[in-house]
Amino acid sequence: MVSISPQLVNILIGVILTVVATFSLQWFQQTRERYETRKALKGEIQSAGERLEDILEHTDDDMPVRDGLDVHFSRKMYRRNLSKLGSLSDEEVEYTLAYYQAVESIISSQEKYNAVQERETGETHEERRQNRTKEGLYRMSVKISATKAKEARDNLLPILDEKTSRKRWVPFF
């Protein structure tokens, strides 16, 4: 019969406890990172929600774009959390990326429109007609992007609400 020395047993127990503690700590850190990422995304999307509603409201109006649609989104808004999306579920990533792509499209459309407006000085009748057409196309482009952003936001927020509102047992090390 093989006898195991008490020192070997203590070493094996120490190794097993170290491995279990390491994996538990890694799991806890990943869970916490996912939770914090979801909360940050939820906060950013909710804070941008009012601007998105303004855009949708102004694209329905017949008012000139330059008077009512100068609603700015920040590109810095989502870059903080973009690198952390890999820890979220596929559904959350899909809706988040759809939302951010639509917001980026709004930003790009607005920048293009503003650049055109800055270049133009004196306008002939034909130029005014072309500008109304450009303004209509711009308005349509922004409305499509804003509608996509709203749809993605409406799909994503319930998921984030559910996953950030749960009470979880959190061990403190």
C-alpha positions as CSV (number, residue, x, y, z in Angstrom):
1,M,0.0,0.0,0.0
2,V,1.2,3.4,-0.9
3,S,1.4,5.9,1.9
4,I,1.2,9.6,1.2
5,S,3.1,11.9,3.5
6,P,1.2,14.7,5.3
7,Q,3.5,17.3,3.6
8,L,2.4,16.1,0.1
9,V,-1.2,16.2,1.1
10,N,-0.8,19.8,2.4
11,I,0.9,20.7,-0.9
12,L,-1.9,19.2,-3.0
13,I,-4.5,21.0,-0.9
14,G,-2.6,24.2,-1.3
15,V,-2.4,23.8,-5.1
16,I,-6.1,22.9,-5.4
17,L,-7.1,25.9,-3.3
18,T,-4.9,28.2,-5.3
19,V,-6.4,27.0,-8.6
20,V,-10.0,27.3,-7.3
21,A,-9.3,30.8,-5.9
22,T,-7.7,31.9,-9.1
23,F,-10.6,30.8,-11.3
24,S,-13.1,32.2,-8.8
25,L,-11.4,35.6,-8.8
26,Q,-11.2,35.6,-12.6
27,W,-14.9,34.8,-12.9
28,F,-15.8,37.5,-10.3
29,Q,-13.7,40.1,-12.3
30,Q,-15.3,39.2,-15.6
31,T,-18.8,39.3,-14.1
32,R,-18.1,42.7,-12.6
33,E,-16.7,44.0,-15.8
34,R,-19.8,42.9,-17.8
35,Y,-22.0,44.5,-15.2
36,E,-20.1,47.8,-15.3
37,T,-20.0,47.8,-19.1
38,R,-23.8,47.3,-19.2
39,K,-24.4,50.1,-16.7
40,A,-22.1,52.4,-18.7
41,L,-23.8,51.6,-22.0
42,K,-27.2,52.0,-20.4
43,G,-26.2,55.4,-19.1
44,E,-24.8,56.6,-22.4
45,I,-27.8,55.4,-24.4
46,Q,-30.3,57.0,-22.0
47,S,-28.4,60.3,-22.0
48,A,-28.4,60.4,-25.8
49,G,-32.0,59.5,-25.9
50,E,-33.3,63.0,-25.6
51,R,-31.1,64.2,-28.5
52,L,-32.3,61.3,-30.6
53,E,-35.9,62.2,-29.9
54,D,-35.1,65.8,-30.9
55,I,-33.7,64.7,-34.1
56,L,-36.7,62.5,-34.9
57,E,-39.0,65.4,-34.0
58,H,-37.2,67.9,-36.2
59,T,-36.9,65.6,-39.2
60,D,-40.7,65.4,-39.2
61,D,-41.1,69.2,-39.2
62,D,-40.9,71.3,-42.4
63,M,-38.5,73.7,-40.7
64,P,-35.1,74.3,-42.3
65,V,-32.6,71.8,-41.1
66,R,-30.1,74.4,-40.0
67,D,-32.7,75.9,-37.6
68,G,-33.7,72.8,-35.7
69,L,-31.5,69.8,-36.5
70,D,-28.2,71.0,-35.2
71,V,-28.3,68.4,-32.4
72,H,-24.8,67.1,-31.7
73,F,-23.7,63.6,-30.6
74,S,-20.2,63.1,-29.4
75,R,-17.9,60.6,-31.0
76,K,-16.2,60.1,-27.6
77,M,-19.6,58.8,-26.3
78,Y,-19.0,55.2,-27.2
79,R,-15.3,54.7,-27.6
80,R,-14.8,54.2,-23.9
81,N,-17.0,51.0,-23.9
82,L,-16.4,49.7,-27.4
83,S,-13.3,47.7,-26.4
84,K,-15.3,46.0,-23.6
85,L,-18.1,44.7,-25.8
86,G,-16.5,41.3,-26.2
87,S,-17.6,40.3,-22.7
88,L,-21.3,40.8,-23.5
89,S,-23.8,38.5,-25.1
90,D,-24.0,38.3,-28.9
91,E,-27.5,40.0,-28.8
92,E,-26.2,42.9,-26.7
93,V,-23.2,43.4,-29.0
94,E,-25.4,43.3,-32.1
95,Y,-27.9,45.9,-30.8
96,T,-25.1,48.1,-29.4
97,L,-23.2,48.1,-32.7
98,A,-26.4,48.8,-34.6
99,Y,-27.1,51.8,-32.3
100,Y,-23.6,53.2,-32.6
101,Q,-23.5,52.8,-36.4
102,A,-26.7,54.7,-36.7
103,V,-25.4,57.5,-34.4
104,E,-22.2,57.6,-36.4
105,S,-24.2,58.0,-39.5
106,I,-26.1,60.9,-38.0
107,I,-22.8,62.5,-37.0
108,S,-21.3,62.0,-40.5
109,S,-24.5,63.4,-42.2
110,Q,-24.5,66.4,-40.0
111,E,-20.8,67.1,-40.6
112,K,-21.3,66.8,-44.4
113,Y,-24.3,69.1,-44.3
114,N,-22.4,71.7,-42.2
115,A,-19.4,71.6,-44.6
116,V,-21.7,72.2,-47.6
117,Q,-23.4,75.1,-45.8
118,E,-20.1,76.7,-44.9
119,R,-18.8,76.6,-48.5
120,E,-21.9,78.2,-49.9
121,T,-22.1,82.0,-50.1
122,G,-24.4,83.6,-52.6
123,E,-27.2,81.6,-53.9
124,T,-29.1,81.7,-57.2
125,H,-32.6,80.4,-57.7
126,E,-31.2,77.2,-59.1
127,E,-28.8,76.9,-56.1
128,R,-31.7,77.5,-53.7
129,R,-33.6,74.7,-55.4
130,Q,-30.6,72.4,-55.2
131,N,-30.1,73.3,-51.6
132,R,-33.7,72.4,-50.7
133,T,-33.1,69.0,-52.4
134,K,-29.8,68.5,-50.5
135,E,-31.6,69.5,-47.3
136,G,-34.4,67.0,-48.0
137,L,-31.9,64.3,-48.7
138,Y,-30.0,65.2,-45.6
139,R,-33.2,65.2,-43.6
140,M,-34.1,61.8,-45.0
141,S,-30.7,60.3,-44.3
142,V,-30.7,61.6,-40.7
143,K,-34.2,60.4,-40.1
144,I,-33.4,56.9,-41.4
145,S,-30.3,56.8,-39.1
146,A,-32.2,58.2,-36.1
147,T,-34.9,55.6,-36.6
148,K,-32.4,52.8,-36.7
149,A,-30.7,54.2,-33.6
150,K,-34.0,54.4,-31.8
151,E,-34.9,50.8,-32.8
152,A,-31.6,49.5,-31.6
153,R,-31.8,51.5,-28.4
154,D,-35.4,50.2,-27.8
155,N,-34.1,46.6,-28.2
156,L,-31.0,47.1,-26.1
157,L,-32.3,49.0,-23.1
158,P,-34.6,46.2,-21.8
159,I,-31.8,43.7,-22.0
160,L,-29.4,46.1,-20.1
161,D,-32.2,46.9,-17.6
162,E,-32.7,43.3,-16.8
163,K,-29.0,42.5,-16.5
164,T,-28.1,45.5,-14.4
165,S,-31.1,45.4,-12.0
166,R,-30.6,41.9,-10.7
167,K,-29.6,41.6,-7.1
168,R,-26.6,39.3,-7.1
169,W,-24.6,37.7,-4.3
170,V,-21.2,39.2,-4.5
171,P,-18.4,37.7,-2.5
172,F,-15.9,40.2,-1.0
173,F,-12.3,39.0,-1.0
